Every structure is written in structure tokens, then in C-alpha cells.
Amino acid sequence: MTAELSEKEVQSFTSWKLDILDAISCDPSLQDVDARVAFRLMQHINARTRDANPSIERLAAQLGCHRDTVRRSLDRMSDPTGSCLWLFRQRGSRTETYRYSFIADRWSSVIDGKIDREDRAREASNERRLSRLEVAPKQPREMAAVQSRDVAALQSYEVAGVQPKHLPENYLKITPSDSCSDDGEILHSYSSDQISDESNMPLPKPGSAIEADAMIDAICEGLPVNTSTRDLLLRFLNKGILTPNMAINLTAPAKEARGEAA
């Protein structure tokens, strides 16, 4: 068929065929089955005569539905008094099959309706957008006021130079890193007068056990010091942390006991 037609005729038929199918897909008066039947019928149209005469049974087999469904659909699209007139059909006798041809006038009216619906939808969309733009400045969105939180002022606490009463006296040696800063000020909690007091300076560590015993005897001065106190004095002396004040405090009970005995 296409070999007998010129290229221009084939292009004209293809363009006409696509226009008809485009209009059928946009026709709101057609049912879904009508659009399917019309599409299958178009596949049987002769390019030269632009008509087709397939049997109802063949169309039903291609669509996978009952022949009565195809027949009712063809009747609707061929009814001159109906609202979905797309087909013109005729036959020479009651024993022959119908020959169907598409009505081109229907195409123009359906396409005009599609364009009109598109224009109305576009106008409605523009109106909705304009109405939103007009309402937005009149009704500004309310936002909660942001409250700035005041940051509490940092308080500087001065460190007292007096030794706290609830802490024991510190008998450890003061190292240069503890006692001196860049400007020569003493960083330790003790004052310079306290550090210079010889009574708070640790006694020298003994070189031997005999020397340690001799130093303990000199500290006790013949006092009735018990063994546990003497061991404690000896331990502090060997560690290099025993000061004269510590020795006086540790031997004070022995002095009191001797005074009472006298």
C-alpha cells in the first residue's frame, strides 16, 4: 500500500492519522473503551481510501474484550444524534461488514474545546497566584519577638593570703615554681614572713641511722616519749618534712605528762 503512494501522500496520511488520534485522546465525551476501539480501528484504515472494514470479532480479539462491548462502542461513535460522533459507517447489504471512516469535522471541534480548556485553566492558575500575592502583603506572617538573654557578668574572686583554718599546715618544701612568678611575687598562700620562719623550715635529713637516733634524742630532750611518737618523729625526719614546730607539737603530750608527774 505504501509503495503505491508517493512520499508526500504518506506524510499527509500520517499527519492526518496522528491528528485524529490526538483529538480522540482529548475528547471528554468518549469512554475509555471508545478511545481504545477508535485507536485499533485507525490501525486498519486504508491510506488511500481512508476507510476500514474490520470485523467486530477481530477488533474484540485484538482488544481482549467481548464482541458486544466493541459493537456498543462502535454504535456510540457512529450515532448521528449522539454526543460522540466520530465515525461514519455504511455497508452495501446486511450480510456485508461495515466500512468505517473518521469524521474530520469532529476533529476541529474537539481540538477547539481542548484549547479552550487549557486557556481557562491557565487563567485560573494566574488568578490564584495573583490572589496569593495580593493577600501576602496585607497579612504579614507574625513572628515571635526574639528576646535577647543577658549573660551574667563574670565575677572575679580574690584569693585570700591567709591559710584557711580548716586545712592543716603545709610542711612540704616550697619549690621555685611554686614560690616565684615572672614579677617575683610569691604565689604560695603563705606569706614571706611565714616562709622565713625557721620553726617552719624542715630539719636536715640524717645521713645514717645513728645520726637519726641522735637527732631524735636531742628533740625528745629526755622526755618520756612513747615508742609510737618516736617512730613518727623518725619517719618524718627521714622523709625530710619534720619541722621544729611539728616536733614541739608531737612531744607536747610528753612534756605535759612530765609536768604533772613533778
Secondary structure as the mmCIF struct_conf table of DSSP 4:
data_model
#
loop_
_struct_conf.conf_type_id
_struct_conf.id
_struct_conf.beg_label_comp_id
_struct_conf.beg_label_asym_id
_struct_conf.beg_label_seq_id
_struct_conf.end_label_comp_id
_struct_conf.end_label_asym_id
_struct_conf.end_label_seq_id
HELX_RH_3T_P HELX_RH_3T_P1 THR A 2 GLU A 4
BEND BEND1 LEU A 5 LEU A 5
HELX_RH_AL_P HELX_RH_AL_P1 GLU A 7 SER A 25
TURN_TY1_P TURN_TY1_P1 CYS A 26 CYS A 26
TURN_TY1_P TURN_TY1_P2 PRO A 28 SER A 29
BEND BEND2 LEU A 30 LEU A 30
HELX_RH_AL_P HELX_RH_AL_P2 ASP A 32 MET A 42
TURN_TY1_P TURN_TY1_P3 GLN A 43 HIS A 44
TURN_TY1_P TURN_TY1_P4 ALA A 47 THR A 49
STRN STRN1 ALA A 52 ALA A 52
HELX_RH_AL_P HELX_RH_AL_P3 ILE A 56 LEU A 63
TURN_TY1_P TURN_TY1_P5 GLY A 64 GLY A 64
BEND BEND3 CYS A 65 CYS A 65
HELX_RH_AL_P HELX_RH_AL_P4 ARG A 67 SER A 78
TURN_TY1_P TURN_TY1_P6 PRO A 80 THR A 81
BEND BEND4 GLY A 82 SER A 83
STRN STRN2 LEU A 87 GLN A 90
BEND BEND5 GLY A 92 SER A 93
TURN_TY1_P TURN_TY1_P7 ARG A 94 THR A 95
BEND BEND6 GLU A 96 GLU A 96
HELX_LH_PP_P HELX_LH_PP_P1 THR A 97 TYR A 98
STRN STRN3 ARG A 99 PHE A 102
HELX_RH_AL_P HELX_RH_AL_P5 ALA A 104 LYS A 138
BEND BEND7 GLN A 139 GLN A 139
HELX_LH_PP_P HELX_LH_PP_P2 PRO A 140 GLU A 142
HELX_LH_PP_P HELX_LH_PP_P3 ALA A 144 SER A 156
HELX_LH_PP_P HELX_LH_PP_P4 GLU A 158 ALA A 160
BEND BEND8 GLY A 161 VAL A 162
HELX_LH_PP_P HELX_LH_PP_P5 GLN A 163 PRO A 164
TURN_TY1_P TURN_TY1_P8 LYS A 165 HIS A 166
BEND BEND9 LEU A 167 LEU A 167
BEND BEND10 LEU A 172 LEU A 172
HELX_LH_PP_P HELX_LH_PP_P6 LYS A 173 THR A 175
HELX_RH_AL_P HELX_RH_AL_P6 PRO A 176 SER A 179
TURN_TY1_P TURN_TY1_P9 ASP A 182 ASP A 183
BEND BEND11 GLY A 184 GLY A 184
BEND BEND12 HIS A 188 TYR A 190
HELX_RH_AL_P HELX_RH_AL_P7 SER A 192 SER A 196
HELX_RH_3T_P HELX_RH_3T_P2 GLU A 198 ASN A 200
BEND BEND13 MET A 201 MET A 201
HELX_LH_PP_P HELX_LH_PP_P7 PRO A 202 PRO A 206
BEND BEND14 GLY A 207 SER A 208
HELX_RH_AL_P HELX_RH_AL_P8 ALA A 209 CYS A 220
TURN_TY1_P TURN_TY1_P10 GLU A 221 GLY A 222
HELX_RH_AL_P HELX_RH_AL_P9 THR A 227 LYS A 239
TURN_TY1_P TURN_TY1_P11 GLY A 240 GLY A 240
HELX_RH_AL_P HELX_RH_AL_P10 PRO A 244 ALA A 261
#
